Amino acid sequence: MLSKASADSIQRQIEGMAAFNATPEYGTTRILFTKQELENRAYVKEEMRRLGLTVTEDAIGNIYATHKGTEPELAPVWTGSHIDTVPNAGNFDGMAGVVCGLEAMRLFNECGVSHKRDISVVVYTSEEPTRFGLSCLGSRAMSGDMLLEETKKIFDQSGRTLYDKLVELGYPVDEKYTDILKRPGDVYAAVELHIEQNNRLEKMNLPIGIVKKICAPSNYVVEVTGVQSHAGGTDMTDRRDAFAAVCEMELALEKLARECPSEYNTATIGHLEVLPNAMNVIPGKVTFTIDIRDCNWNTKQTLIEAFQSDFRRIAANRGVSISIHEDNNDAPLTCNEKIISIIEESCKNRQLGYTKLISGPYHDTLFVGRFAPAAMIFVPSKNGISHSPDEWTDYGQLAQGADVLAETLLKLANSEKAL
């Protein structure tokens, strides 16, 4: 058995990354390709080299740090996560998976173990949608869900495209973008460690969660147009209030989600823009976003059809017009059962309690799972809080997760059977 992971080693690297932060006064902000994110990339690559790993980077900025196997012609095993954050976040979302992957590599070095397949720690580019409004840019490119032409059609708030930014930074997008694409068989297996971002493990007092399914997002932009008018001069019976219609739509969406027969489903109206947004004016237009997640494709499609039908009925009844634009409609992932069994065995070998659960948040593994057998390991999140300065996972719990991850990776890297 491998020696135990070091909580101190994990803490040093987590805190090392935390130094690259645009908002040290409140949480951690490290947005894709900003000064802080680029400096953190350099830091992480240096940490990888210190471990003797072979470091490469592809045309969209995915970083690969490889612990060489004795039979490198075999398809590799992957682990890893991301290092970008949402604004004013914590230090563990994404970073925990990268650091625990590197800790597994350190254990392999320390114990002098060999393995047949290469094992790579992957830092996926921009899992968070903060800069370009689309999540999982690096893994989407890997899975073929974001072609080169699409990088020219997504913009940041300054109006710059992802393509332009990649060119500015010297990434060989025109020459090497197609090399990013991975096909079934290119990767033998992938296992991502992540903080849970929920409080189920904490409530059950369990150190490990084994993810059986990952929910996939469907995102919509809805525009409701009524009649802008004077708040005092227009009778209640004569109003065509866009915001009142949206309020009814929100309740209809909530009801559909609560009654959905899926094992796990959520629906959220998040961002709203109300025009003219004045105290004494009836709103004439409201634009809002919808985020729907489900671990089952069929129940999600049924809910999507139902909400669109309900919204159009509400709009007609209230005398307002409506447009619904779909940004994306991704398919959920069922994690590989054989990898799940290996993770279970590793937990039992380490005498660590575990449970199987569903991930409501989605991760790069959602897209990696389209070309490789994949699974995830969760470690507890204190009070279930994430995307916040209060995000916290005990370093000892991260070390326990790293122990399970390392043993799982080693077994996969020495396996010759199909998954």
C-alpha positions in Angstrom: 0.0 0.0 0.0 1.1 3.5 -0.7 2.2 5.8 2.2 -0.4 8.3 3.4 -0.8 11.7 1.7 0.5 14.7 3.6 -2.0 17.4 4.7 0.9 19.8 5.1 2.0 19.3 1.5 -1.5 19.8 0.2 -1.9 22.9 2.4 1.3 24.4 1.1 0.2 24.1 -2.5 -3.4 25.3 -1.9 -2.0 28.4 -0.1 0.6 28.8 -2.8 -2.2 29.2 -5.4 -4.2 31.5 -3.1 -1.4 34.1 -3.5 -2.5 34.7 -7.1 -5.6 36.7 -6.3 -7.2 39.9 -7.7 -9.4 40.4 -4.6 -7.3 39.7 -1.4 -9.6 41.9 0.6 -12.5 39.5 0.0 -12.1 36.0 -1.2 -10.2 34.7 -4.2 -10.8 36.0 -7.7 -8.7 34.4 -10.5 -10.4 34.8 -13.9 -9.2 33.0 -17.0 -6.1 34.6 -18.7 -5.9 37.6 -16.3 -2.6 38.5 -14.7 -3.4 36.4 -11.6 -4.5 33.4 -13.5 -1.5 33.4 -15.9 0.9 33.8 -12.9 -0.9 30.9 -11.2 -0.4 28.8 -14.3 3.3 29.4 -14.1 3.4 28.5 -10.4 1.5 25.3 -11.0 3.7 24.3 -13.9 6.8 24.9 -11.8 5.3 22.7 -9.0 4.7 20.0 -11.6 8.3 20.1 -12.8 9.6 20.0 -9.2 7.9 16.5 -9.0 9.8 15.4 -12.2 6.6 15.4 -14.3 6.7 16.1 -18.0 4.7 19.3 -18.6 2.9 20.2 -21.9 0.2 22.6 -22.8 -2.3 22.5 -25.7 -3.7 25.2 -28.0 -6.5 26.2 -25.6 -4.3 26.2 -22.5 -5.1 22.8 -21.0 -2.0 21.8 -19.0 -0.8 18.2 -18.8 1.7 16.9 -16.2 2.7 13.3 -16.9 4.1 10.7 -14.6 5.6 8.3 -17.1 4.6 4.7 -17.3 6.6 1.7 -18.3 4.3 1.1 -21.3 3.6 4.6 -22.6 2.1 3.3 -25.8 -1.0 2.3 -23.7 -3.8 4.9 -23.3 -3.1 7.1 -20.3 -5.0 7.6 -17.0 -6.0 11.2 -16.2 -6.8 13.1 -13.0 -7.0 16.9 -12.3 -9.4 19.8 -12.3 -9.2 23.6 -12.8 -7.5 26.6 -11.2 -9.7 29.5 -12.3 -12.4 30.8 -9.9 -15.6 32.8 -9.9 -15.4 36.3 -8.4 -14.8 36.4 -4.6 -14.6 32.6 -4.3 -12.7 30.3 -2.0 -9.4 28.4 -2.4 -10.7 24.8 -2.9 -13.1 24.6 -5.8 -11.0 23.1 -8.6 -7.7 23.7 -6.9 -8.3 20.7 -4.5 -8.4 18.3 -7.5 -5.2 19.6 -9.0 -3.3 19.6 -5.7 -4.5 16.2 -4.7 -3.5 14.9 -8.1 0.0 16.3 -7.7 0.1 14.8 -4.1 -0.7 11.4 -5.7 2.3 11.9 -8.0 4.5 12.8 -5.0 3.5 9.6 -3.3 4.4 7.6 -6.4 7.8 9.2 -6.4 8.3 8.7 -2.6 7.3 5.0 -2.7 9.2 4.3 -5.9 6.2 2.6 -7.5 6.0 1.9 -11.2 2.9 1.6 -13.4 2.3 0.6 -17.0 0.2 3.5 -18.2 1.2 7.2 -18.1 -0.7 9.1 -15.5 -1.4 12.8 -16.2 -2.6 15.5 -13.9 -4.7 17.8 -16.2 -5.4 21.5 -15.5 -8.5 22.2 -17.6 -8.9 25.6 -19.0 -11.7 27.8 -17.5 -14.1 25.4 -15.9 -16.0 28.5 -14.6 -18.0 30.5 -17.1 -17.0 33.9 -15.6 -15.0 35.4 -18.5 -16.6 34.1 -21.7 -20.1 33.1 -20.4 -19.5 29.4 -21.2 -18.1 26.8 -18.8 -15.6 24.0 -19.3 -13.8 25.6 -22.3 -10.9 23.3 -22.2 -12.8 20.0 -21.8 -15.5 21.2 -24.3 -12.7 21.5 -26.8 -11.4 18.1 -25.9 -14.8 16.5 -26.4 -15.6 18.3 -29.7 -18.3 20.4 -28.1 -16.5 23.6 -29.0 -14.9 23.8 -32.4 -12.4 26.4 -33.5 -15.0 28.6 -35.2 -17.0 28.8 -32.0 -14.0 30.4 -30.2 -14.5 33.3 -32.5 -18.1 33.7 -31.4 -17.9 33.9 -27.7 -16.9 37.3 -26.1 -15.8 38.6 -22.8 -17.2 41.9 -21.4 -14.6 43.9 -23.3 -15.8 42.5 -26.6 -12.7 40.3 -27.1 -13.3 36.8 -28.4 -11.7 33.7 -26.9 -9.9 33.2 -30.2 -8.3 36.6 -30.1 -7.2 36.2 -26.6 -5.6 32.8 -27.3 -3.8 34.3 -30.3 -2.6 37.2 -28.2 -1.1 34.9 -25.7 0.7 32.9 -28.3 -1.4 29.7 -28.3 -1.2 28.0 -31.8 -4.9 27.9 -32.3 -4.9 27.9 -36.1 -2.2 25.2 -36.4 -2.9 23.0 -33.4 -6.5 23.4 -32.3 -7.7 20.1 -33.9 -5.0 18.3 -31.8 -7.0 19.1 -28.6 -9.8 16.7 -29.7 -9.8 13.4 -27.9 -11.6 10.3 -29.2 -12.8 7.2 -27.4 -9.8 5.1 -26.6 -7.3 8.0 -26.4 -7.7 8.1 -22.6 -8.1 4.8 -20.7 -9.8 6.4 -17.6 -10.3 9.7 -15.8 -10.9 10.3 -12.1 -11.4 13.9 -10.8 -11.3 14.8 -7.1 -13.4 17.7 -6.1 -15.0 19.3 -3.0 -18.6 18.3 -2.7 -20.2 21.9 -2.8 -23.0 20.4 -0.7 -23.4 19.3 2.9 -24.4 15.7 2.5 -21.1 14.2 3.4 -20.8 16.5 6.4 -24.3 15.6 7.6 -23.4 11.9 7.3 -20.0 12.4 8.9 -18.4 10.6 5.9 -15.0 11.5 4.4 -15.6 10.3 0.8 -18.3 10.6 -1.7 -18.3 8.6 -4.9 -20.2 10.3 -7.7 -22.5 8.0 -9.6 -24.0 10.7 -11.9 -23.2 14.3 -12.9 -26.1 16.6 -13.8 -25.8 18.6 -17.0 -26.9 22.2 -17.5 -29.4 23.6 -19.9 -29.3 27.4 -20.1 -31.8 29.8 -21.6 -32.2 33.5 -22.0 -35.8 34.7 -21.9 -37.1 38.1 -22.9 -40.6 39.2 -21.9 -42.0 42.4 -23.4 -45.1 44.2 -22.1 -46.1 47.8 -22.1 -44.1 50.4 -20.1 -46.5 52.9 -18.5 -47.1 55.2 -15.5 -47.4 53.3 -12.2 -50.2 55.5 -10.9 -51.9 56.3 -14.2 -52.6 52.8 -15.4 -55.4 50.8 -13.8 -54.5 47.3 -12.5 -56.9 45.7 -15.0 -55.3 47.5 -18.0 -51.7 46.6 -17.3 -49.4 44.5 -19.4 -46.7 44.3 -16.8 -43.6 42.3 -18.0 -42.3 41.8 -14.5 -45.6 40.4 -13.1 -45.6 37.9 -16.0 -42.1 36.8 -15.1 -43.0 36.4 -11.4 -45.8 33.9 -12.5 -43.3 32.2 -14.8 -40.8 31.7 -11.9 -43.5 30.0 -9.8 -44.5 27.8 -12.8 -40.8 26.8 -13.2 -40.4 26.1 -9.5 -43.5 23.9 -9.5 -42.3 21.9 -12.5 -38.9 21.3 -10.9 -40.4 20.2 -7.6 -42.7 17.8 -9.3 -40.1 16.4 -11.7 -39.7 12.6 -11.2 -35.9 12.7 -11.8 -33.6 11.4 -9.1 -32.0 14.9 -9.0 -33.3 18.0 -10.8 -33.0 21.8 -10.2 -34.3 24.8 -12.0 -33.3 28.4 -11.3 -34.0 31.9 -12.6 -30.8 33.6 -11.8 -29.9 36.9 -13.6 -32.7 39.4 -14.3 -32.7 42.8 -16.0 -35.8 44.9 -15.6 -36.5 47.9 -17.8 -36.7 50.8 -17.1 -36.2 49.7 -13.4 -37.8 52.8 -12.0 -40.0 53.1 -8.9 -42.9 54.7 -10.6 -42.9 52.9 -13.9 -44.5 49.7 -14.9 -41.8 47.4 -16.3 -42.0 47.2 -20.1 -39.3 44.5 -20.6 -37.6 41.9 -18.5 -34.7 39.7 -19.7 -33.7 36.8 -17.5 -31.7 33.6 -17.5 -32.8 30.0 -16.7 -30.5 27.3 -15.4 -31.9 23.7 -15.5 -29.9 20.7 -14.3 -30.8 17.0 -14.3 -29.0 13.7 -14.0 -31.5 12.2 -16.6 -31.7 13.4 -20.2 -35.3 12.4 -20.7 -36.8 14.0 -17.6 -34.8 17.2 -18.4 -36.2 17.4 -21.9 -39.7 16.9 -20.6 -39.3 19.7 -18.2 -37.8 22.0 -20.9 -40.8 21.4 -23.1 -43.2 22.0 -20.2 -41.7 25.3 -19.1 -41.7 26.7 -22.6 -45.3 25.7 -23.0 -46.2 27.2 -19.6 -44.3 30.4 -20.2 -46.0 31.0 -23.6 -49.4 30.3 -22.0 -48.7 32.9 -19.2 -47.5 35.4 -21.7 -50.7 35.0 -23.8 -52.9 35.3 -20.8 -51.1 38.5 -19.6 -50.9 40.1 -23.1 -47.1 40.2 -23.2 -44.8 38.8 -25.8 -42.0 36.3 -25.1 -38.8 35.0 -26.8 -36.8 32.0 -25.5 -33.3 31.5 -26.6 -31.3 28.3 -25.8 -27.6 28.8 -25.1 -26.8 25.1 -24.4 -28.5 21.8 -23.6 -25.8 19.4 -22.4 -26.3 15.7 -21.7 -25.7 14.3 -18.1 -23.1 11.7 -17.4 -23.4 8.4 -15.7 -20.0 7.5 -14.2 -18.3 4.3 -15.1 -19.3 1.5 -12.8 -15.9 -0.3 -12.9 -14.1 2.8 -11.8 -16.6 3.3 -9.1 -15.9 -0.2 -7.8 -12.2 0.5 -7.8 -12.8 3.7 -5.7 -15.0 1.7 -3.4 -12.3 -0.9 -2.9 -9.7 1.9 -2.2 -12.0 3.3 0.5 -12.4 -0.1 2.1 -8.6 -0.7 2.0 -8.2 2.7 3.8 -11.1 2.0 6.1 -12.7 5.2 5.0 -16.5 5.5 5.1 -18.2 6.6 1.9 -21.5 7.0 0.1 -22.6 7.2 -3.5 -24.2 10.4 -4.6 -25.2 12.7 -7.5 -23.4 15.9 -8.4 -25.7 18.8 -9.0 -22.8 21.1 -10.0 -21.2 20.0 -13.3 -17.5 19.6 -13.8 -14.9 19.0 -16.6 -15.6 15.3 -16.0 -19.0 15.8 -17.7 -17.2 16.4 -21.0 -14.2 14.1 -20.4 -16.8 11.3 -19.9 -17.8 11.7 -23.5 -14.5 10.2 -24.7 -13.3 8.2 -21.7 -14.6 6.1 -18.8 -14.8 8.6 -16.0 -15.8 9.0 -12.3 -15.3 11.5 -9.5 -14.3 11.5 -5.8 -15.9 14.1 -3.5 -14.5 15.3 -0.2 -16.6 17.3 2.3 -17.4 21.0 2.1 -17.9 22.7 5.4 -21.5 23.7 5.8 -22.0 22.9 2.1 -20.6 26.3 1.1 -18.8 26.9 -2.1 -18.2 29.8 -4.5 -17.7 32.0 -1.4 -14.8 33.2 0.7 -16.3 30.9 3.4 -15.6 27.8 1.3 -13.5 25.4 3.4 -12.4 21.7 3.4 -10.1 20.4 6.1 -6.6 19.6 4.8 -6.8 16.3 6.6 -9.9 15.4 4.6 -8.2 16.4 1.4 -5.3 14.1 2.3 -7.8 11.2 2.8 -9.2 12.0 -0.6 -5.7 12.1 -2.1 -5.0 8.6 -0.6 -8.1 7.2 -2.3 -7.3 9.0 -5.5 -3.7 7.7 -5.6 -4.6 4.1 -5.0 -7.4 4.3 -7.6 -5.0 5.9 -10.2 -2.4 3.2 -9.6 -4.8 0.4 -10.1 -6.2 1.9 -13.3 -2.6 2.5 -14.6 -1.7 -1.1 -14.1 -5.0 -2.5 -15.6 -5.2 -4.0 -19.0 -8.9 -4.9 -19.0 -11.5 -2.8 -20.8 -13.6 -0.6 -18.6 
